[in-house]
Amino acid sequence: MDCGTNGNGKFSPDNPVAQPGIKNGAEHVHDFAGNLAITANSSNADLDASGTTCRNSDKSSYFWPVVRIDRTVRSGAETQRALAATTPMVTCPSVRNRLPAVPVRAKRAVDSRLAEPDRGYAAANERMAAGKGRIDARLNASVLTDLREQRAELIKGISDSIAAAGGGRTTGMVSLVECDTNYDGMHAAIRHTAASVKAGLVANQQVQCPTVRDKLPGVPAQVLDEVNRNLAELDRQISEANERLVTTRGQGGKKFVDNAILGPVKAKRTAVLDRTGIAISRGAARPQGLEALAGCTVTDQAPNQNGQNGQNGGAATPSSPAALPDPQGPNLELPNNTGGIVRPQSVLIEYRGNPLSKVVPMPKFLRELTGDAKPTSRGPANARSTWTCSGFTGRLSDKYPICPAGRQVQRVQDFPGCWDGKNIDSTNHRDHVAFADPGTGACKQGFVAIPQLRITLSYDIPRDVQVKGQYALDSFPEEDHNPFSDHNDFINVNSAQTMQKIATCINKGKTCR
């Protein structure tokens, strides 16, 4: 697949796979290739309606942490001092802001259940306090496992209540089960060279609109489908606006965004919100105040009057005393992720076969990730060596390489090539896919082979920079640019026809473009 090297400059600290619905959830900046509209809050329908940087209309999203060159002196002591004063916490995706319309008969039960995540979150943070000033991977794993089980049961209960009241089965909610540990408090004590600089072109501006789903009353059964279509339309409007922010970046004058993007979005939202109120009024009292939810801003403007951010809000359970900063300055810097971003010289996206069996097409909207952004705080089980030099792709390291003259620094990232045959995501974003046996290539029992994605990123980095250790991966604060924290994420938005062509090509032993 030829999807370019992020020539549009779509950078973002969101991670729509591992931290859906959480603004700046990655705490480091990602390069994005492929899907143009994707944010942490994008629905499958939004992804499907998006434009793409890929030449063959592949709308999939491929994204990875950026590499920077920073010629200033880095000190691990600074990170350790920041950690010593930090109490780890947990961050959880919002369930309330991702629900469909709730039937009248289910409203009380759903509202009661929605109070449970806050209690679970508070209890988890009490346990996390035992890890103040240090990183305890065992404690983190224990807390997250218990929280995952609680949230899985909670979300299933909400889905059951909605279905029993005639609302149908909710979809995509499994992606909201997983929480994550965070050391956000470290940001306040770690350098941020661009902290006082607010650039005109921030990383991947995003439209911020007030949440709507959590403002609706119980919806009469006879208009549930209509209201859900309206909610999907509101999402789609924001997704389209986010895509325009990418494709028109740098165009127009100071008022361009207001006049060409935010103005039309407000007009469209006003019409949809009015239709929503009318629909509900056919079976219940018309909700008041929906018109106040029409106005939006973008991420480098002041928050709107409702204090919401992201598509349909997208707010996570609060995770730190102060909100994380947006990337700042001409280099899109975050605390301790400083220096100029090195753009890949090339990005090779390949779908590969299985040595033992034919592959079946990936399901549309399959989520996959490879590597682990937090091998220190979560343990190394899922981390993978990715670093090498061009010409040595069979020898991968978990260290930053110093390459021979004339060779490029490379990151080679293989994704799982086996699938459970049913699910596009799982509670921990991993269990629905698996790597084949490294010795035989066989998928484990119950799994089938799918086209295995490999992404190879190649960089022209001056040799003196390599020798002096002045290039590094963006990372979470506690990882401090650990090369073993390299990772890559993917959402398959290939059409069924294109994915079938991919599988057919592979199964015939061909090389196709």
Backbone torsions as a table, in degrees:
resi	resn	phi	psi	omega
1	MET	NA	135.0	176.3
2	ASP	-107.6	103.9	-178.4
3	CYS	-116.2	10.5	177.1
4	GLY	79.1	-169.3	-176.9
5	THR	-123.0	37.7	-178.1
6	ASN	63.9	47.0	178.3
7	GLY	-64.7	-21.7	177.5
8	ASN	-76.0	-12.2	-177.8
9	GLY	71.3	40.5	177.6
10	LYS	-86.6	94.7	177.8
11	PHE	-112.1	145.6	178.6
12	SER	-161.9	145.7	172.2
13	PRO	-89.2	13.3	173.4
14	ASP	-79.8	154.9	167.4
15	ASN	-132.7	95.2	-175.0
16	PRO	-66.9	-16.8	179.0
17	VAL	-89.8	-55.9	-173.9
18	ALA	-83.3	-26.0	-178.7
19	GLN	-135.4	62.5	-178.2
20	PRO	-62.4	137.0	176.3
21	GLY	80.9	4.3	-175.9
22	ILE	-112.5	111.3	-179.7
23	LYS	-67.0	132.7	-178.8
24	ASN	58.1	27.9	-174.6
25	GLY	-61.4	-28.3	-177.1
26	ALA	-77.2	-23.5	-176.5
27	GLU	60.4	10.8	172.3
28	HIS	-147.5	167.2	-172.4
29	VAL	-94.9	137.5	175.6
30	HIS	-108.4	145.2	162.3
31	ASP	-80.7	138.7	176.4
32	PHE	-120.8	134.3	171.9
33	ALA	-127.0	151.3	-179.2
34	GLY	92.7	-118.9	-173.1
35	ASN	-54.8	128.7	-175.1
36	LEU	-89.0	-23.9	-172.5
37	ALA	-93.7	-12.6	-167.0
38	ILE	-61.6	135.1	169.9
39	THR	-135.2	-176.9	178.5
40	ALA	-62.8	-18.3	-172.9
41	ASN	-109.6	6.5	-174.5
42	SER	-66.4	134.4	172.9
43	SER	-85.2	168.4	177.3
44	ASN	-60.6	-38.8	178.8
45	ALA	-63.0	-38.5	177.8
46	ASP	-63.2	-44.4	-179.9
47	LEU	-61.7	-40.8	-177.2
48	ASP	-67.8	-27.3	-177.9
49	ALA	-89.6	-4.3	-172.5
50	SER	-77.3	161.3	165.4
51	GLY	-82.4	179.0	-174.7
52	THR	-150.7	157.1	173.5
53	THR	-90.6	-5.8	-177.1
54	CYS	-79.1	141.2	-174.3
55	ARG	-73.4	-22.5	-176.6
56	ASN	-105.0	24.4	177.7
57	SER	69.8	14.4	172.3
58	ASP	-65.3	118.1	-179.3
59	LYS	-96.1	11.4	179.0
60	SER	-61.8	158.0	176.4
61	SER	-112.1	126.3	177.5
62	TYR	-120.8	125.7	-178.5
63	PHE	-150.7	147.7	-171.8
64	TRP	-149.9	155.7	178.0
65	PRO	-66.3	143.8	-179.1
66	VAL	-74.7	161.3	171.6
67	VAL	-108.0	138.9	178.9
68	ARG	-124.5	155.3	168.1
69	ILE	-107.2	122.6	179.4
70	ASP	-131.2	109.7	-174.6
71	ARG	-85.8	-2.0	176.3
72	THR	-78.4	163.9	-177.3
73	VAL	-78.1	124.5	175.6
74	ARG	-96.1	145.4	-179.7
75	SER	-134.4	123.9	176.1
76	GLY	-64.5	-21.4	179.8
77	ALA	-64.2	-34.5	178.9
78	GLU	-62.7	-43.0	178.8
79	THR	-65.1	-41.5	-179.9
80	GLN	-65.2	-37.5	176.7
81	ARG	-64.4	-41.3	179.0
82	ALA	-65.5	-40.0	179.0
83	LEU	-64.8	-38.7	-176.8
84	ALA	-60.2	-26.2	-177.9
85	ALA	-100.7	9.0	-171.6
86	THR	-111.1	136.3	171.7
87	THR	-102.0	118.9	-180.0
88	PRO	-65.4	151.7	179.4
89	MET	-136.4	-176.2	175.0
90	VAL	-119.5	150.5	175.3
91	THR	-121.8	133.6	-177.7
92	CYS	-130.7	139.4	175.2
93	PRO	-62.6	146.4	176.4
94	SER	-71.6	130.5	173.9
95	VAL	-87.7	-40.7	-175.4
96	ARG	-56.1	-40.8	-174.3
97	ASN	-83.8	0.4	-179.4
98	ARG	-117.5	6.3	-178.4
99	LEU	-75.8	153.0	168.3
100	PRO	-75.3	-178.8	174.1
101	ALA	-59.0	134.7	-176.4
102	VAL	-98.3	123.6	179.2
103	PRO	-60.1	151.2	179.9
104	VAL	-52.9	-45.0	-175.2
105	ARG	-67.8	-18.3	-178.7
106	ALA	-103.8	-6.7	-170.5
107	LYS	-58.4	-47.8	-177.2
108	ARG	-64.1	-44.0	-179.0
109	ALA	-64.8	-41.2	-179.2
110	VAL	-66.8	-44.2	178.8
111	ASP	-60.3	-38.8	179.0
112	SER	-64.4	-42.5	-179.4
113	ARG	-68.7	-31.7	-178.0
114	LEU	-68.7	-14.3	175.3
115	ALA	-78.5	-19.1	-175.9
116	GLU	-67.6	-39.4	-179.3
117	PRO	-59.1	-36.3	179.9
118	ASP	-63.9	-40.4	178.5
119	ARG	-66.4	-41.9	179.1
120	GLY	-65.3	-37.2	178.4
121	TYR	-64.8	-45.0	-179.7
122	ALA	-62.9	-43.1	179.4
123	ALA	-64.3	-39.0	179.3
124	ALA	-63.8	-41.0	-179.6
125	ASN	-69.0	-29.5	174.0
126	GLU	-62.3	-40.8	178.6
127	ARG	-70.4	-37.4	-178.8
128	MET	-65.3	-24.9	-178.4
129	ALA	-59.9	-22.4	178.4
130	ALA	-66.5	-15.9	-179.6
131	GLY	-98.3	18.3	-177.8
132	LYS	-56.7	133.5	174.7
133	GLY	79.0	3.4	-178.9
134	ARG	-152.0	171.1	177.4
135	ILE	-111.0	119.4	-178.2
136	ASP	-120.3	93.7	-175.6
137	ALA	-62.5	-34.1	179.5
138	ARG	-67.9	-43.5	177.0
139	LEU	-61.3	-46.0	180.0
140	ASN	-58.0	-46.2	-178.7
141	ALA	-63.4	-40.8	-179.8
142	SER	-64.3	-45.2	-179.6
143	VAL	-64.1	-45.5	-177.0
144	LEU	-67.8	-36.9	178.1
145	THR	-62.7	-46.7	179.4
146	ASP	-64.0	-41.7	-179.1
147	LEU	-66.0	-39.1	178.9
148	ARG	-61.5	-43.5	179.9
149	GLU	-64.3	-42.4	179.3
150	GLN	-62.7	-46.0	-176.2
151	ARG	-71.3	-34.1	176.9
152	ALA	-61.8	-43.5	178.9
153	GLU	-66.2	-42.2	179.5
154	LEU	-60.8	-49.5	-177.0
155	ILE	-66.0	-36.8	175.5
156	LYS	-63.6	-39.8	179.2
157	GLY	-64.0	-40.2	177.7
158	ILE	-64.3	-44.9	179.4
159	SER	-61.2	-42.4	178.7
160	ASP	-62.8	-41.6	-179.6
161	SER	-63.8	-43.1	179.6
162	ILE	-65.6	-43.0	180.0
163	ALA	-64.9	-41.8	-179.0
164	ALA	-64.4	-25.4	-179.8
165	ALA	-93.0	10.1	175.2
166	GLY	94.2	10.5	-176.8
167	GLY	-89.4	-1.2	-178.1
168	GLY	78.8	172.1	179.6
169	ARG	-80.3	134.8	175.7
170	THR	-76.7	148.2	-179.9
171	THR	-122.4	150.8	176.2
172	GLY	80.2	0.4	-175.9
173	MET	-73.0	-21.9	179.9
174	VAL	-60.3	-27.3	-179.6
175	SER	-67.1	-15.7	-177.1
176	LEU	-95.4	1.4	-176.1
177	VAL	-71.8	-45.9	-169.6
178	GLU	-73.3	134.1	170.4
179	CYS	-105.4	177.7	-178.2
180	ASP	-144.0	153.5	172.6
181	THR	-82.5	150.7	175.3
182	ASN	-141.9	152.5	176.7
183	TYR	-121.9	45.2	-174.3
184	ASP	-58.0	-30.1	-178.5
185	GLY	-60.2	-19.6	179.3
186	MET	-66.3	-25.9	-175.3
187	HIS	-58.8	-36.9	-175.7
188	ALA	-65.5	-23.4	-175.4
189	ALA	-106.4	1.0	-178.1
190	ILE	-106.6	143.1	-175.5
191	ARG	-58.8	150.5	177.8
192	HIS	-147.2	91.8	-169.3
193	THR	-63.3	-23.0	-178.6
194	ALA	-105.3	19.1	-173.3
195	ALA	-58.6	-31.7	-177.4
196	SER	-94.7	5.6	-177.7
197	VAL	-112.5	121.2	176.2
198	LYS	-108.9	103.2	-174.6
199	ALA	-74.1	152.6	176.3
200	GLY	-68.6	-30.4	179.6
201	LEU	-108.8	90.0	179.5
202	VAL	-83.2	170.7	-178.8
203	ALA	-65.8	117.3	169.6
204	ASN	43.9	68.0	174.5
205	GLN	-46.4	143.5	178.2
206	GLN	-132.1	147.7	177.1
207	VAL	-75.8	133.0	177.9
208	GLN	-112.3	123.0	179.8
209	CYS	-130.7	150.7	176.4
210	PRO	-60.8	147.4	176.6
211	THR	-69.6	148.8	-179.3
212	VAL	-116.7	-42.9	-173.4
213	ARG	-55.9	-40.9	-177.7
214	ASP	-79.9	-4.2	178.4
215	LYS	-95.7	-9.6	-175.8
216	LEU	-82.3	145.3	172.0
217	PRO	-77.8	-175.9	170.5
218	GLY	-59.6	136.5	-174.4
219	VAL	-101.5	130.2	178.1
220	PRO	-56.3	141.5	-173.7
221	ALA	-56.6	-37.5	-174.6
222	GLN	-69.9	-13.0	-179.6
223	VAL	-119.4	12.1	-179.2
224	LEU	-57.5	-47.3	-177.7
225	ASP	-62.1	-41.3	-179.3
226	GLU	-64.5	-44.0	-179.5
227	VAL	-66.2	-39.9	178.2
228	ASN	-65.1	-36.0	175.0
229	ARG	-63.6	-38.8	177.9
230	ASN	-65.2	-41.5	178.3
231	LEU	-63.0	-40.4	177.4
232	ALA	-64.4	-36.2	178.8
233	GLU	-66.6	-38.9	176.1
234	LEU	-61.0	-43.2	177.4
235	ASP	-60.6	-44.0	-176.4
236	ARG	-64.9	-37.9	178.6
237	GLN	-60.9	-42.5	179.5
238	ILE	-68.8	-39.0	178.5
239	SER	-61.8	-43.7	177.9
240	GLU	-62.6	-40.8	179.1
241	ALA	-65.2	-39.7	178.1
242	ASN	-63.4	-37.9	177.3
243	GLU	-64.7	-40.5	178.8
244	ARG	-63.9	-34.8	177.7
245	LEU	-61.5	-33.6	178.4
246	VAL	-75.4	-49.2	-171.5
247	THR	-76.3	-18.9	179.2
248	THR	-108.9	15.0	-175.9
249	ARG	-55.4	127.6	179.1
250	GLY	86.5	-4.3	180.0
251	GLN	-86.9	157.6	173.2
252	GLY	70.6	176.8	178.9
253	GLY	-91.0	-160.6	-174.7
254	LYS	-61.7	-32.3	-175.5
255	LYS	-94.6	6.3	-175.3
256	PHE	-58.7	-48.7	-177.9
257	VAL	-61.8	-42.7	179.8
258	ASP	-62.1	-45.7	-172.4
259	ASN	-82.8	-37.3	-172.8
260	ALA	-96.8	-17.5	-176.8
261	ILE	-123.1	-57.9	-175.1
262	LEU	-69.9	-37.6	178.7
263	GLY	-60.6	-52.5	177.3
264	PRO	-60.8	-37.1	178.8
265	VAL	-62.8	-43.5	179.5
266	LYS	-61.1	-43.0	179.9
267	ALA	-62.9	-43.4	-180.0
268	LYS	-66.5	-42.2	-179.9
269	ARG	-65.0	-38.9	178.9
270	THR	-58.0	-43.5	-179.4
271	ALA	-65.8	-42.9	-178.2
272	VAL	-69.4	-40.4	178.1
273	LEU	-63.8	-36.7	177.0
274	ASP	-65.2	-43.5	178.0
275	ARG	-62.8	-36.6	179.3
276	THR	-64.1	-46.4	178.4
277	GLY	-61.0	-41.9	179.2
278	ILE	-63.6	-43.1	-179.3
279	ALA	-60.4	-47.5	-179.3
280	ILE	-63.4	-34.8	-177.7
281	SER	-67.2	-14.8	178.5
282	ARG	-73.8	-12.9	178.4
283	GLY	-135.9	-1.3	-178.4
284	ALA	-161.2	179.4	178.0
285	ALA	-65.3	140.1	179.8
286	ARG	-69.8	129.1	179.1
287	PRO	-65.6	139.7	-178.0
288	GLN	-96.6	148.1	172.4
289	GLY	88.0	3.0	-179.3
290	LEU	-62.6	-32.1	-178.3
291	GLU	-62.3	-24.3	179.8
292	ALA	-72.7	-9.0	-177.7
293	LEU	-94.2	6.7	-173.6
294	ALA	-79.0	-35.9	-173.8
295	GLY	-74.8	141.0	-178.5
296	CYS	-129.5	166.4	173.1
297	THR	-131.0	-176.3	170.6
298	VAL	-119.8	168.5	-167.1
299	THR	-67.2	-14.9	176.7
300	ASP	-101.6	13.9	173.9
301	GLN	-107.1	171.7	176.2
302	ALA	-64.2	147.7	177.3
303	PRO	-56.9	148.7	178.0
304	ASN	-73.0	174.7	-170.3
305	GLN	-64.0	-19.9	-179.5
306	ASN	-92.0	-4.5	176.2
307	GLY	68.3	21.4	-177.4
308	GLN	-96.1	162.5	174.3
309	ASN	-140.4	155.1	175.2
310	GLY	80.4	172.2	-179.8
311	GLN	-67.4	123.9	-174.2
312	ASN	51.3	38.2	177.9
313	GLY	86.9	-68.7	177.1
314	GLY	62.8	16.9	-176.4
315	ALA	-72.3	141.8	174.9
316	ALA	-93.1	167.4	170.3
317	THR	-57.1	131.5	-176.1
318	PRO	-50.1	136.2	-172.6
319	SER	-121.9	-4.7	-179.2
320	SER	-160.2	162.1	-178.8
321	PRO	-60.1	-30.9	-179.9
322	ALA	-132.8	147.5	-179.4
323	ALA	-63.8	145.9	176.9
324	LEU	-68.8	147.8	-179.2
325	PRO	-74.2	153.8	167.5
326	ASP	-75.0	155.9	174.8
327	PRO	-56.2	138.7	-172.5
328	GLN	-128.9	157.8	174.7
329	GLY	77.8	171.8	-178.0
330	PRO	-64.0	-19.4	179.2
331	ASN	-100.1	8.1	176.0
332	LEU	56.2	52.4	-172.3
333	GLU	-88.7	149.2	169.7
334	LEU	-123.5	161.9	-179.0
335	PRO	-50.9	124.3	179.2
336	ASN	71.4	-9.1	171.8
337	ASN	-103.2	79.7	-170.0
338	THR	-121.7	162.0	-179.5
339	GLY	107.6	171.5	-178.1
340	GLY	-77.1	136.8	178.2
341	ILE	-73.6	133.3	175.4
342	VAL	-94.3	116.5	178.0
343	ARG	-76.8	139.2	176.4
344	PRO	-59.5	139.2	174.1
345	GLN	-71.1	-32.2	176.0
346	SER	-152.0	151.7	175.6
347	VAL	-128.7	111.7	-179.8
348	LEU	-101.8	115.1	179.6
349	ILE	-108.7	116.5	-177.1
350	GLU	-125.3	143.7	167.1
351	TYR	-109.8	126.6	-170.2
352	ARG	-122.0	165.5	-174.7
353	GLY	-92.6	-176.4	177.3
354	ASN	-112.7	137.0	-175.1
355	PRO	-70.2	-16.8	-175.0
356	LEU	-107.4	-27.9	-172.6
357	SER	-144.8	164.3	172.6
358	LYS	-69.4	158.1	179.9
359	VAL	-100.9	151.9	171.7
360	VAL	-104.5	152.6	-179.1
361	PRO	-60.3	143.1	171.1
362	MET	-63.7	145.3	171.9
363	PRO	-72.4	148.2	177.4
364	LYS	-64.7	139.6	179.6
365	PHE	74.7	14.9	172.4
366	LEU	-59.4	132.6	173.6
367	ARG	-100.5	136.5	174.8
368	GLU	-141.5	150.0	169.4
369	LEU	-139.4	157.1	177.7
370	THR	-136.3	146.5	-174.5
371	GLY	77.5	-176.1	179.8
372	ASP	-142.6	124.1	-179.2
373	ALA	-71.0	-11.2	-174.8
374	LYS	-134.9	58.7	-179.5
375	PRO	-67.6	-21.6	177.9
376	THR	-77.3	-47.6	-175.5
377	SER	-87.1	-16.1	178.8
378	ARG	-113.7	-8.3	-175.7
379	GLY	94.6	157.2	-170.3
380	PRO	-88.0	6.3	-170.5
381	ALA	-56.9	-38.0	-176.3
382	ASN	-100.9	-1.2	-179.4
383	ALA	-73.8	152.1	-177.8
384	ARG	-137.8	142.9	173.7
385	SER	-72.9	131.8	-176.3
386	THR	-131.3	-11.9	-167.7
387	TRP	-91.0	139.3	177.8
388	THR	-163.6	-170.7	175.7
389	CYS	-121.9	150.1	177.8
390	SER	-56.5	136.5	-175.3
391	GLY	92.5	-7.7	-178.9
392	PHE	-130.8	35.6	-173.5
393	THR	-67.0	-13.1	175.6
394	GLY	-83.0	-3.2	-177.9
395	ARG	-123.7	96.8	-177.6
396	LEU	-101.0	143.0	-176.2
397	SER	-124.8	158.2	172.3
398	ASP	-98.5	16.6	177.9
399	LYS	-119.9	157.3	173.9
400	TYR	-69.7	126.4	-177.2
401	PRO	-83.2	155.3	164.9
402	ILE	-111.0	112.0	-169.2
403	CYS	-91.7	152.8	175.0
404	PRO	-59.9	155.4	179.2
405	ALA	-53.9	134.9	178.7
406	GLY	86.4	-4.6	179.4
407	ARG	-101.1	149.4	178.6
408	GLN	-93.6	148.2	168.4
409	VAL	-72.8	133.3	-178.3
410	GLN	-130.1	151.4	169.2
411	ARG	-121.0	121.1	-179.4
412	VAL	-113.0	114.7	-170.2
413	GLN	-122.0	109.0	177.4
414	ASP	-94.0	136.6	177.2
415	PHE	-98.7	163.3	176.3
416	PRO	-57.3	142.2	-178.6
417	GLY	-113.6	14.3	178.7
418	CYS	-129.0	146.8	-173.7
419	TRP	-134.2	147.7	-177.8
420	ASP	-75.5	-2.8	175.8
421	GLY	82.0	0.8	-175.0
422	LYS	-133.1	-45.7	-165.2
423	ASN	-106.9	144.8	175.6
424	ILE	-94.7	-8.0	176.2
425	ASP	-158.2	171.5	177.7
426	SER	-145.2	171.5	-172.3
427	THR	-61.0	-30.8	178.0
428	ASN	-108.1	10.7	178.6
429	HIS	66.5	12.8	-177.7
430	ARG	-128.5	-35.3	-166.8
431	ASP	-68.2	-17.5	-179.3
432	HIS	-81.3	-10.5	176.1
433	VAL	-131.3	164.9	-179.1
434	ALA	-157.5	156.3	172.7
435	PHE	-80.9	145.1	174.7
436	ALA	-68.4	160.0	176.7
437	ASP	-57.2	125.8	-174.9
438	PRO	-65.5	-23.1	-179.3
439	GLY	-86.3	-43.3	-174.1
440	THR	-105.6	-23.6	-175.1
441	GLY	85.8	2.5	-177.0
442	ALA	-78.5	141.7	171.3
443	CYS	-79.6	148.4	179.3
444	LYS	-68.5	163.8	-175.4
445	GLN	-55.4	134.2	178.7
446	GLY	89.7	-6.8	-179.9
447	PHE	-110.6	152.5	178.8
448	VAL	-120.8	153.4	179.6
449	ALA	-75.5	137.2	174.5
450	ILE	-124.8	163.9	174.6
451	PRO	-54.2	123.5	-178.1
452	GLN	-88.5	122.1	-178.7
453	LEU	-79.8	132.6	170.8
454	ARG	-127.7	130.5	176.6
455	ILE	-119.7	123.7	179.4
456	THR	-113.8	118.5	-179.4
457	LEU	-106.4	125.9	-176.8
458	SER	-118.2	134.3	-174.8
459	TYR	-127.4	138.0	169.9
460	ASP	-92.5	100.2	-179.0
461	ILE	-116.3	124.7	-178.5
462	PRO	-51.5	141.4	-175.3
463	ARG	-63.1	-35.2	180.0
464	ASP	-65.8	-31.5	176.2
465	VAL	-66.9	-40.6	178.1
466	GLN	-63.1	-47.9	-176.6
467	VAL	-62.9	-38.0	-178.4
468	LYS	-84.4	-1.4	179.2
469	GLY	66.6	38.6	-174.8
470	GLN	-100.3	7.5	173.2
471	TYR	-115.5	146.7	-175.9
472	ALA	-160.1	160.5	178.9
473	LEU	-82.5	140.6	167.7
474	ASP	-64.3	144.1	-175.7
475	SER	-153.2	170.7	168.7
476	PHE	-65.3	154.4	-172.9
477	PRO	-60.8	-37.9	-176.4
478	GLU	-71.8	-18.9	179.3
479	GLU	-83.7	-23.2	175.2
480	ASP	49.9	50.2	174.8
481	HIS	67.5	26.1	177.1
482	ASN	-56.3	118.6	-179.2
483	PRO	-63.5	-21.6	178.8
484	PHE	-76.3	-6.4	177.4
485	SER	-90.4	10.2	178.9
486	ASP	-62.1	145.2	-176.0
487	HIS	-160.0	169.1	179.9
488	ASN	-153.0	149.2	-175.6
489	ASP	-132.0	156.4	-171.7
490	PHE	-155.4	138.4	168.2
491	ILE	-125.5	123.7	-178.4
492	ASN	-79.3	113.5	175.0
493	VAL	-122.6	24.9	169.4
494	ASN	-63.9	145.7	173.7
495	SER	-66.4	159.8	178.5
496	ALA	-59.2	-36.9	-179.1
497	GLN	-66.5	-43.1	179.9
498	THR	-66.2	-42.7	-179.9
499	MET	-65.7	-34.5	175.9
500	GLN	-65.0	-39.3	176.9
501	LYS	-62.8	-40.2	178.2
502	ILE	-60.5	-48.7	-178.8
503	ALA	-63.5	-41.7	-179.8
504	THR	-63.7	-43.3	178.5
505	CYS	-58.5	-48.4	-178.9
506	ILE	-62.5	-44.6	-175.8
507	ASN	-69.1	-20.3	175.8
508	LYS	-92.3	1.0	177.7
509	GLY	72.1	27.3	-178.3
510	LYS	-98.3	166.1	168.4
511	THR	-111.3	118.4	-174.5
512	CYS	-124.4	156.5	175.8
513	ARG	-128.9	NA	NA
